[in-house]
Every structure is written in structure tokens, then in C-alpha cells.
Amino acid sequence: MSEAVDIAKMKGEDKAAILLYALGPEAATPIIQSLEDESLAKISKKMADLGRIDTEVLQAVLDDYLAVHESSDPLLYSSQKDVMHLLEHAVDQEKAQEIIEYLEKPKQFTIWEKLSRLNPTMILSYIESEHPQTIALILGKIDSSVASQVIAKLSDDIQMSVLVRMSKIESVPAELVQDIEEILEREMAEATNGSGMSFDGMVSLVEILKTLDKDVSTSILERLESNDEELFSQVDKLLLVFEDLLALSGKDIQTILKHISSDDLVKALKGAPDELAERFFGNMSQRAAEIMREDMQVMPPLKLVDVEDAQQSILQVVRKLDDDGSISLSSDDLV
């Protein structure tokens, strides 16, 4: 199928989502601000579902945009109503409705496609406890560019074992592949608690929202919540992540420490960068820091979902303290 045919079949919302992704946060912000509620919700949903965009597709969308911009009709918008109107001339109304319902069904990604669209660090959290042979099989099934980033994060001994085993793989029993798929599907479902995954398009959408003034972003989020609560929940979680607390002042960290439990902090720091852990340790008494370090060392491995729950609990406190004016999330990287 040629690029021209692919572009011709794409809806205006899909093209707009890809174009905003290509423009980046700074250039896309004015466009986001001018969107009507319904358009904002639709395009935001599309951006969240983008995933990885092939270079050819991106170039084709940009070329299409330039061609439209230079034409006498610069504003083209494809809606369900437009599609229905076109289908009415080719098939009866009942058949047209069946086609529309089929087109609107969410795409069902395979487990390998899902993994390929995740952050390499998150992929590592799913597979690092597996046997090197299993890790080799999994990394051999996902996108090679993503697999290479995961391999780079493995410890030296595991990394070499995985690479050697991967080089020797010639064929894999279908039953074994199916077992691995089922385990990964179950673990991913448990880890996300049914809230969905953060893919490349979602990251782009969040970065755009982060560039807006707080009053504007708050207004947009309120509109988004009223149109799509599930998408709002995913975006809201990503607007402030635990690693963002690195940008806070020592005074703000000390304020946070007064309002959170030690148990939550220990669990949260188990899944955080060492730099962030030291940031918290450096803003508490030496004795308290020593005790917490010891607690972290003796604590058994935690499930990813337990770490994320603890981090989200702390972030809820952080958001409340910011709303109260007790701390300031004023960094360019915070909302």
C-alpha cells in the first residue's frame, strides 16, 4: 500500500495528532489552546494512542499538511458524519453503520507491540527477574531499537548471558511463546491496575500540557475530564511523576517529609533513582536517614504496582501542599 493511499484513508483527527506530535510542545501549545472542547478530547485521545510513528508516515502527513495549507481550502476536517455521507453513496445505511462501528473499535495490540511501545525502564521491571533465556526470547520478539535500550540497562553478567543465549535461538516452541505471552499480559494488567499504558503519543501530549501556564492547563484538564475521564486520569498521573520531585528545593522536600509516612517513602524510594533517594536523605536527620537506608536494604523486592501506589500516595500529598501554597511546583518541568 502506498503512502498516498494511507494518507487518504487517515481521518483529520489522526493527521492533527501526528502533526502536533511533530511540532513539539512549544509550537503546538497555541493550537491546543484554541481547540474547542470536542476537538480537544478527540485529538488528545488520538495523540495518546499514537505509539511509535514511522518516519515515512510522519513525512507523508507533513507533506499533506503543506499541500492543504497552500490550497484554496486550508481547513479540512473529517468527521464520522462525513464518512457516513461518503459511505451512503456506496452501500446501504445499515452496512455503512457496521463499517463505522468497525472503524471505531480500538486496535487490539499484541503483547509484543504493547511492550515495544513502553519505556525501556518499565520493560526492564517486567523481565529483569526472569531467567536469561526467557529474557532473550522476549527481547528477540520486540522492536529491536527498544530491545537494545533494555539490554543496555541490564547488569553486566545478565547482559552477557542474555546476548549469548539470544545468538543461539533458532526456533521456539509455540507452547512456550504462548505461556510467556499469557504471563506478560497478566503481569502488565496487574501492574497498571487496568488504567492503561503510557505510550509515546501520551508522553507528547503531557509535554505539551506542561508548557502551558497553570491556569490554562487546569482549564484544559477540566474540559478533558468532562469529555474523557479515563484519558484525563492517565494524563493527570503523568503530569507530575515521582522523579519530578528532584527539582524541588530542600525546604519543600522538608515540608513534604512532615506530611508523608515513612512506610510510603521507603517503598517509593525503592523504585526511584539513587539521586532522588539521596535528595530525601539529605533533608532529614542523619539518624533518620540511616534508619531508612537500613529499612530499604532489608526490604524484600517489591512489585512494581506497590512502588507506584506508594509514589502516587506521596504525589497526592505533594499536589495538595502545592494547592495550599505550602510548597511550590514552579519548575519548568512541574505542573
C-alpha positions as CSV (number, residue, x, y, z in Angstrom):
1,M,0.0,0.0,0.0
2,S,1.5,3.4,-1.0
3,E,1.9,6.4,1.3
4,A,-0.7,8.4,-0.7
5,V,-3.3,5.7,-0.1
6,D,-2.5,5.5,3.6
7,I,-2.8,9.3,4.0
8,A,-6.0,9.4,2.0
9,K,-7.6,7.0,4.4
10,M,-6.5,8.8,7.6
11,K,-9.0,11.0,9.4
12,G,-8.3,14.6,10.1
13,E,-8.0,13.9,13.8
14,D,-5.3,11.3,13.1
15,K,-3.4,13.8,10.9
16,A,-3.8,16.5,13.5
17,A,-2.5,14.3,16.3
18,I,0.6,13.3,14.3
19,L,1.2,17.0,13.2
20,L,1.0,18.2,16.8
21,Y,3.4,15.5,17.9
22,A,5.8,16.6,15.1
23,L,5.5,20.3,16.0
24,G,6.5,19.7,19.6
25,P,5.3,21.3,22.8
26,E,6.3,24.9,22.2
27,A,4.8,25.2,18.7
28,A,1.8,23.1,19.4
29,T,0.7,24.9,22.6
30,P,-1.1,27.8,20.8
31,I,-3.0,25.3,18.7
32,I,-4.0,23.2,21.8
33,Q,-5.3,26.4,23.5
34,S,-7.5,27.3,20.6
35,L,-9.3,23.9,20.2
36,E,-12.9,23.5,21.1
37,D,-13.8,21.0,23.8
38,E,-14.9,18.2,21.5
39,S,-11.9,18.6,19.1
40,L,-9.6,18.7,22.1
41,A,-10.9,15.5,23.5
42,K,-10.8,13.7,20.2
43,I,-7.3,14.8,19.2
44,S,-6.0,14.2,22.7
45,K,-7.3,10.6,22.5
46,K,-5.6,10.2,19.2
47,M,-2.3,11.5,20.5
48,A,-2.5,9.2,23.4
49,D,-2.9,6.2,21.1
50,L,-0.2,7.2,18.6
51,G,2.6,5.0,19.8
52,R,5.6,4.8,17.5
53,I,5.3,6.9,14.3
54,D,7.2,5.7,11.2
55,T,9.4,8.3,9.5
56,E,7.5,7.7,6.3
57,V,4.1,8.3,7.9
58,L,5.3,11.5,9.6
59,Q,6.8,12.8,6.4
60,A,3.6,12.0,4.4
61,V,1.4,13.8,7.0
62,L,3.7,16.9,6.9
63,D,3.6,16.9,3.1
64,D,-0.1,16.6,3.1
65,Y,-0.4,19.4,5.5
66,L,1.8,21.7,3.4
67,A,-0.3,20.8,0.3
68,V,-3.5,21.6,2.1
69,H,-2.1,24.9,3.5
70,E,-1.2,26.0,0.0
71,S,-4.6,25.1,-1.4
72,S,-7.7,27.3,-1.5
73,D,-9.3,25.2,1.2
74,P,-6.8,25.2,4.2
75,L,-9.2,23.8,6.7
76,L,-10.2,20.2,6.1
77,Y,-11.8,18.2,8.8
78,S,-13.0,14.6,8.6
79,S,-15.8,13.5,11.0
80,Q,-18.0,10.5,11.4
81,K,-20.7,12.4,9.7
82,D,-18.5,13.0,6.6
83,V,-17.5,9.3,6.4
84,M,-21.2,8.2,6.7
85,H,-22.1,10.6,3.9
86,L,-19.4,9.1,1.7
87,L,-20.4,5.5,2.5
88,E,-24.1,6.2,1.8
89,H,-23.2,6.5,-1.9
90,A,-21.6,3.1,-1.9
91,V,-23.5,0.9,0.5
92,D,-26.8,1.0,2.3
93,Q,-27.2,2.8,5.6
94,E,-27.1,-0.4,7.7
95,K,-23.9,-1.6,6.1
96,A,-22.4,1.9,6.4
97,Q,-23.1,1.9,10.1
98,E,-21.5,-1.5,10.5
99,I,-18.3,-0.2,8.8
100,I,-18.3,2.9,11.1
101,E,-18.6,0.7,14.2
102,Y,-15.8,-1.5,12.9
103,L,-13.5,1.5,12.3
104,E,-14.2,2.9,15.8
105,K,-13.2,-0.3,17.6
106,P,-10.0,0.2,19.5
107,K,-7.0,-1.5,17.9
108,Q,-6.0,-4.7,19.7
109,F,-2.3,-4.8,20.2
110,T,-0.3,-8.0,20.7
111,I,1.7,-8.3,23.9
112,W,4.9,-7.7,21.8
113,E,3.5,-4.5,20.3
114,K,2.5,-3.3,23.8
115,L,6.0,-4.0,25.2
116,S,7.6,-2.3,22.2
117,R,5.7,0.9,22.9
118,L,6.7,1.0,26.6
119,N,9.5,2.9,28.2
120,P,12.6,0.6,28.3
121,T,12.8,1.1,32.1
122,M,9.3,-0.2,32.5
123,I,10.0,-3.2,30.3
124,L,13.0,-4.0,32.4
125,S,10.9,-4.0,35.5
126,Y,8.7,-6.8,33.9
127,I,11.5,-9.0,32.8
128,E,14.6,-8.5,35.0
129,S,13.6,-11.3,37.4
130,E,13.2,-13.8,34.6
131,H,15.7,-16.4,33.5
132,P,18.2,-15.1,31.0
133,Q,16.8,-17.5,28.4
134,T,13.3,-16.1,28.8
135,I,14.7,-12.5,28.7
136,A,16.5,-13.4,25.5
137,L,13.2,-14.7,24.0
138,I,11.2,-11.7,25.0
139,L,13.8,-9.1,23.7
140,G,14.0,-11.1,20.5
141,K,10.3,-10.6,19.9
142,I,10.0,-6.8,20.5
143,D,11.2,-3.9,18.4
144,S,15.0,-4.1,18.1
145,S,15.5,-0.4,18.8
146,V,13.6,-0.8,22.1
147,A,15.3,-4.1,22.9
148,S,18.7,-2.5,22.6
149,Q,17.8,0.1,25.2
150,V,16.6,-2.6,27.6
151,I,19.8,-4.6,27.1
152,A,21.9,-1.6,27.9
153,K,20.1,-1.4,31.3
154,L,20.8,-5.0,32.3
155,S,23.6,-5.8,34.8
156,D,26.9,-6.8,33.1
157,D,26.6,-10.5,34.0
158,I,22.9,-10.8,32.9
159,Q,23.5,-8.8,29.8
160,M,26.3,-11.1,28.5
161,S,24.2,-14.2,29.4
162,V,21.2,-12.8,27.5
163,L,23.2,-11.8,24.4
164,V,24.9,-15.3,24.2
165,R,21.5,-17.1,24.5
166,M,19.9,-14.8,22.0
167,S,22.5,-15.5,19.4
168,K,21.8,-19.3,19.7
169,I,18.0,-19.1,19.4
170,E,16.9,-20.8,16.2
171,S,13.3,-21.8,16.9
172,V,11.0,-21.6,19.9
173,P,8.1,-24.0,20.6
174,A,4.7,-22.3,20.1
175,E,3.5,-23.5,23.5
176,L,6.4,-21.7,25.2
177,V,5.8,-18.5,23.4
178,Q,2.1,-18.7,24.4
179,D,3.0,-19.3,28.0
180,I,5.3,-16.2,28.0
181,E,2.6,-14.1,26.3
182,E,0.0,-15.1,28.9
183,I,2.3,-14.3,31.8
184,L,3.3,-10.9,30.4
185,E,-0.3,-10.0,29.7
186,R,-1.2,-10.9,33.3
187,E,1.7,-9.0,34.9
188,M,1.1,-5.9,32.8
189,A,-2.6,-5.9,33.7
190,E,-1.8,-6.2,37.4
191,A,0.9,-3.5,37.3
192,T,-1.3,-1.0,35.5
193,N,-4.4,-1.9,37.5
194,G,-6.4,-1.5,34.3
195,S,-5.5,2.2,34.0
196,G,-3.8,1.8,30.6
197,M,-0.2,2.3,29.3
198,S,1.8,5.5,28.7
199,F,2.9,5.4,25.1
200,D,4.9,7.8,23.0
201,G,1.8,9.8,22.0
202,M,0.8,10.2,25.6
203,V,4.2,11.5,26.5
204,S,4.0,14.1,23.7
205,L,0.5,15.2,24.9
206,V,1.7,15.5,28.5
207,E,4.8,17.5,27.4
208,I,2.6,20.0,25.6
209,L,0.4,20.4,28.6
210,K,3.4,21.0,30.8
211,T,4.4,24.0,28.7
212,L,1.1,25.8,29.4
213,D,0.5,28.3,32.2
214,K,-1.0,26.6,35.2
215,D,-4.4,28.4,34.8
216,V,-4.6,27.4,31.1
217,S,-3.6,23.7,31.8
218,T,-6.0,23.5,34.6
219,S,-8.8,24.7,32.4
220,I,-7.9,22.3,29.6
221,L,-7.7,19.4,32.1
222,E,-11.1,20.2,33.5
223,R,-12.6,20.2,29.9
224,L,-10.7,16.9,29.2
225,E,-12.1,15.3,32.3
226,S,-15.6,16.2,31.3
227,N,-15.1,14.6,27.9
228,D,-13.0,11.6,28.7
229,E,-12.4,10.6,32.3
230,E,-10.2,7.7,31.6
231,L,-7.8,9.7,29.4
232,F,-7.8,12.5,31.9
233,S,-6.8,10.1,34.7
234,Q,-3.8,8.8,32.7
235,V,-2.7,12.3,31.7
236,D,-3.1,13.7,35.2
237,K,-0.9,11.0,36.6
238,L,1.9,11.7,34.1
239,L,1.8,15.5,34.5
240,L,3.6,15.0,37.9
241,V,5.8,11.9,38.3
242,F,7.9,11.0,41.3
243,E,11.2,11.8,39.6
244,D,9.9,15.4,39.2
245,L,10.5,15.9,42.9
246,L,14.2,16.2,42.2
247,A,13.5,19.8,41.1
248,L,12.1,20.9,44.4
249,S,14.0,23.0,46.9
250,G,15.4,21.4,50.1
251,K,12.8,23.4,52.1
252,D,10.0,22.0,50.1
253,I,11.3,18.4,50.5
254,Q,11.4,19.0,54.3
255,T,7.8,20.2,54.2
256,I,6.8,17.0,52.3
257,L,8.6,14.8,54.8
258,K,6.4,16.2,57.5
259,H,3.2,15.1,55.7
260,I,4.0,11.6,54.4
261,S,4.5,8.2,56.1
262,S,7.9,6.6,56.4
263,D,6.4,3.4,55.1
264,D,5.2,5.1,51.8
265,L,8.6,6.8,51.4
266,V,10.6,3.6,51.8
267,K,8.5,1.8,49.2
268,A,8.5,4.8,46.8
269,L,12.3,5.3,47.0
270,K,12.8,1.5,46.3
271,G,11.8,2.3,42.7
272,A,13.3,5.7,42.4
273,P,16.7,6.9,41.1
274,D,19.5,7.0,43.7
275,E,19.8,10.7,43.2
276,L,16.2,11.3,44.3
277,A,16.7,9.0,47.4
278,E,19.8,10.9,48.4
279,R,17.8,14.2,48.0
280,F,15.3,13.0,50.6
281,F,18.0,11.6,52.9
282,G,19.9,14.9,52.7
283,N,16.9,16.7,54.1
284,M,16.2,14.6,57.1
285,S,18.3,14.0,60.3
286,Q,21.4,11.8,59.9
287,R,19.8,9.2,62.2
288,A,16.5,9.1,60.3
289,A,18.4,8.7,57.0
290,E,20.4,5.8,58.4
291,I,17.3,4.0,59.6
292,M,15.6,4.5,56.3
293,R,18.6,3.2,54.3
294,E,18.7,0.1,56.5
295,D,14.9,-0.4,56.0
296,M,15.4,-0.2,52.3
297,Q,18.3,-2.7,52.3
298,V,16.4,-5.4,54.3
299,M,13.1,-4.9,52.5
300,P,12.4,-7.7,50.1
301,P,11.8,-7.0,46.4
302,L,8.5,-5.1,45.8
303,K,6.0,-5.5,42.9
304,L,6.0,-2.6,40.6
305,V,2.4,-1.8,41.4
306,D,3.3,-1.5,45.2
307,V,6.0,1.0,44.4
308,E,3.8,3.0,42.1
309,D,1.0,3.1,44.7
310,A,3.4,4.5,47.3
311,Q,4.7,7.1,44.8
312,Q,1.1,8.1,43.9
313,S,0.2,8.4,47.5
314,I,3.1,10.8,48.1
315,L,2.3,12.8,44.9
316,Q,-1.2,13.3,46.1
317,V,0.2,14.9,49.2
318,V,2.6,17.0,47.1
319,R,-0.3,18.3,44.9
320,K,-2.3,19.2,48.0
321,L,0.7,21.1,49.5
322,D,1.2,22.9,46.3
323,D,-2.5,23.9,46.1
324,D,-2.3,25.1,49.7
325,G,0.8,27.2,48.9
326,S,3.0,25.2,51.4
327,I,5.4,24.2,48.6
328,S,5.9,25.5,45.0
329,L,5.8,23.3,42.0
330,S,7.1,26.2,39.9
331,S,9.9,24.4,37.9
332,D,9.5,24.4,34.2
333,D,9.3,20.6,34.5
334,L,6.5,20.6,37.0
335,V,2.8,21.4,36.8
